[in-house]
Amino acid sequence: MVTALIGPVTTHDDYEGGLADYGEGEPRARQPRNPGKLLYPKPARPSAGWLNPWTGSFGRLSNSFLLAVFIYWGWDCALSVNEETKDSARTPGRAAVMATLMLVAIFAVISAAALAYAGPAFLAAHSTDVLGAMATSVLGSAPGKLLVLCVLTSTAASAQTTIMPTARAALAMSAHGAIPRWFARMHPRYRTPTIATLVMGGVSALFFVLLTAVSKNVLADSAASVGLLIAFYYGLTGFACVWFFRRDLLTSAHALLVKGILPLVGGLTLLGAFILSIKSYWPAASSYSSFHGVGGIFLIGAGSLVIGVIIMLITARFLPRYFADGITAPAKTEGSASL
């Protein structure tokens, strides 16, 4: 639901050849990339229409919605480390809500400010490095160079938001018997999942190196396909929330809204965006890479889900405890082991 607040900013048709043109049947590789034609920003008058999502097809809207989901990905890190925080019953939830509201404010204000200052044509012409293109004119020559440090810091934070939740998810699955027990081994001093962190960090780095070596086009499509995967599991989380709290929904109006209506609407919205984007990403022209006329984004995104289902079925055959009993009490033997 939160992404709906920022998604419209990325769907406006004034992004000629920019984010809005990642739509149905339009070649991503053929987007305008002519920085030389627009060396200077051209201010645009702010308009409420920038927040209007209904300026194009449903396919464009769904693709832009998934782009917003990808941008927001990582806000839930506070929830994944709830067992490592003080007052774990309340602090992680409050942190997640605060992080979401801060992201809405930051992204909405910066997006609107960039449009007003530089204009949509300038942003589209410099869509591969918008901040770098505006840095000198906004901050000046010397301060503008500091933007590189800001980007590097942001990159490090982004890497953390990728490794931290996956390591904690592996820890939980290991403790409940869904994957091998050694994933649950903890650092004796910091009490963090040592093995899971190292494995997930190493796997992420390995995938990046392999995809870069294979093709930068494949790397670009793999990054774009992440939005599909995020929408899939965020949507499942919304449905799971409604089912898990189904007995509490009628206890109060607040419980019905927070535990039922909002998660259900969010899950349905993400499911709709997922289905529409799957359709729009099928043509080869929608991606940088393709195979036999099928777009690389579709192949990577849908293929990852299919492979995940296959691995889940194999895992359920050899590690049946979790899949047979559902959520069970964590194992005390290996789950608390230290390195």
N, C-alpha and C positions, 0 to 999 in steps of 0.2 A: 504493500500500500504506500509505503514511504516513497518508493521510486516514482510513483505517479506525480509527485510534487515537482520533481526535477526533470522527468522524462520529456514533458512538453517543450522544454527549452531546447532539447536536442532534436526535435522533430520539425522545427519551423522551416518552411520552404525557402526562406531567404538564404539558407546555407546552400548556395548554388554549387553543387559538386562536393559539398562537405558531408557532414554526418547524415543529413537527411537523405542523401542520395545513395546510402547503403541499402537501397530498397530492392523491390522485386525486379529481377532480370536486368539490373544495371551493373555493368562491370566495375568491380572495386578497383581493378588495376588501371582503369581508364579515367579515374577522377582527375579533375584539373589540378595540375601542380605547376603553376606558372608564377612563382614569387616575383619574377622580374617585371611583370605587368602591373603589380601593385606594391610599390616600394614604400608607400606611406599610408597610414590608416586613414580611413574616410569615415568620420563619425556618423552614427545613425540615431535618429530620434527614438528614444525608448517608446515601446508600444505594448499595450496589454495583450496584443495578438501574439507576442512571443511566447506567452504561456498557454496559447490555445493549441491543444494537441490535434484537433480535427482539421488539419490543413492538407492532408494527403490521404493515401490509401491505408487500409488496416495493416497491410504488409509493412509499410514504412513505419507506422506507429508501433507495431510489435517489435520491429528491429531496433528502433530507437529506445523502446522500453527495455529491451535486453541490454542495450548499451548502458542505460542508466543503472540496471541491475549490476552490470560488471563494474561500473564506477563505484557503486556503493559496497561492493563485495569487500568484506573485512571488518565492517562495523560490529559484527557478532563475535569478534575475538574476545571481548570482555566476558561473554557467556561461556566460551570454551575453557576459560581459566578460572571458573567459579570456585573450584575446590582449592585454589591457591590464593584466594583473597580473604581478607578479614570480613566478617559478617556476610558470609557467602550466600545467605538466604535473600539478601536485599541489594548488596553492593553491585554485583554483576548486572542485575536487571536495570538498576538505575543508570549504571555506566553505559549500557547499551542504548537506552532511551536518550541519554544526553548526547552520546556520540552520533546517533541518528539525526537529532535536531541540529546539532552543530554542522553535520555534513550537508543537510538541506540548506542551511543558511549560507555556508561557505560556497557551495557549488552554484546555488541560485544567484547569489550576489555577484560572484566572479563571472559567471556566464553572461548575466545581463550587463555587467559593467564592460566586459570585453566587446560585446555586440555594440553597445552604445559608443564606446571609444573608437573602435577600429572599423566597425561595419561588417556585415556578413560577407561581402566580397573579399575583403582582406583576410578574414579568418579562413575562408574556403581556400584561398590561394596559398595560405601558410598552414594548412590543416595538420601537417606532420609535426609542426613545432610552433604552436600559437604563442606560447609564453615567450619563447626565445625571440620570435619576430617582434613582439611588442615591448620587450624588456628595455631596450635602449631608449625608445621614445617615451616610455612611461617613467623609468627610473633614472635615466641618464647613462652615460657610457660605463663609468666605473661601477656604480651600484648594480647595473644591469648584469655585469659579469658574475655577481654573487648568486644570480639565479641558478647557475650551474650547481653550486653547492646545495641550494634548496632542492633541486631536482634529485641530486644524489641522495640526500637525506630522505626524500620521499620514496625513492627506490628501495632503500634499506628497510623502511617501514613497510613497504608493500611486500617485500620478501618475508618479513616477520609475520604478516597477516596470512601468508600462504602456509608457512611451516607450523606456526603455533596451533591453529585449530586442527589441522590434520594429525599432528602428533598427539594431541589430546583425544581425538576421535579414535586413533589407533590404540591409545592407552585404555580407553573405556571398552573397546571391542575385545582387547586382549584380556582385561580383567573379568569380562563376562563370558569368555570362552569362545568368542567368534573367530579369533585369529590366534596364532601361536603365543604362548604365555610370555616369551622373552620380550615382546613388545611392551610389556608392563613394567619392566625393570626401571627403578628410579635412581636418581643421583643421591648418594647418601647425605650430602650437605644441603643441596638446593631443593631437593624433593621435587624435581622435575623429571619428566619421562625421557631419560637419556637416550635409550636405544631408538625409541619412536622418533625423537627429534632428529637424530643423526640419519636414520633411514629415510625419513620424509624429505629432509633437506638434500640428501644425496640423490634421491630419486628425482626431485625437482631439477637439480642441477644437471643430472644426466639427460633428462628429457630435453632441457633447453639446448644442451650441446649437440645432441643427436639431431634435433629438428633444425638447428642452425646449420649443421653440416649437410643435411639432406637438401634443404632449400629454404631460403628466406620467405618464399611465398607460402610454403607449408607452415612455417613458424607463424606468419601473420594470420593464416586461417585457423591455426590451433588456438591462438589468442582470442580470435573472434568467436570461436566455438565454445569458449569457456562460459559465455553468457547463456548459452543453451543449457549447459550442465547446471549452472547456478540456479536458473529459473526452475529447472526440474526438481532439484532437491529442496529449494526454498518452498516451492509449491507443495511438495510432499510433506514438508514440515507443517505448513498451514493445515492441511487435511489431518495430519496426525494429531495436531493440537486439538482440533474439534473432537476427534474420536477419543482421545485420552481423557478429556474433561467432559465427556458427554453426560455424565451423571451430575455435573455441577451446573449445567447450563441454565436450568430453571430455578436455581436457588436465589438468584437476584438478577436485576436488570444489568448491573455492572458485569457480572459473570457471563451473562448471555452475550454482551457486546464484546468484551475483551477475550473471552475464551471460545466464543462461537462465531459471531458475525464477522468480526474483523479478520480472524485467521481464514475463515472460509472464503470471504471476498478476495483476500490476498492470494490464496491458493488457486481460486478460479481465474483470477486475472493473470497470474503467472502461467497457468496451464494454457490459457488462450493465447498468450504471447508466444509460448513455446511451440504450439501447434502451427500458428501462422508463420512463425519464423522458419520452422522446419520446411514448410511449403515454399517459402520465398528463397531459402538457401539451397534448394534442390538444383536449380539451373547452374550450369558451369559458369555463366557470366556473373553470378553473384559472388564469386570467390576469386582469390588470386591463383589458386591451383584447382585442378579438376581431374577426374578420372572417368573416361568413357561418358562424357557429357554430364556428369554429376559433380556438383560443386564441392570443393574441399571442406568448406565449413560444415556442410551436411554430413559428409563422410566421417570427419573427425568427431563431430558432436554426437551423431547418432551411433557411429561405430563404437565410441567410448562407452555409451550406455549398454549396447549389446554385449560388449566384452565384459562389462561389469556384471551383467546378469549371468553370463556363463561362469565367471569366476565365483559368483555367489553360490550358484548351484553346485559347483565342484567343492567349494568350502563347506557347504551344508552336508555334503556326503562324508567328508573326512572329519569335520568338527561339528557334530550335530547338536551339541549341548545348547548353544545359544538359539539356534534355529528351531529346535524342538520345544524348548521351554519358554522362549521369549526372554524378557528381562529377568535375569536371575541375580542372586546375591553374588557380589564379586568374590572370586577365589582369593583366599588368604595366603596361599603358599607362594606361588610364583608372582602374583600381582604386586606383592610388597617387597620383592627382592631388590637388592641394591647392587650398584656397580662401584 
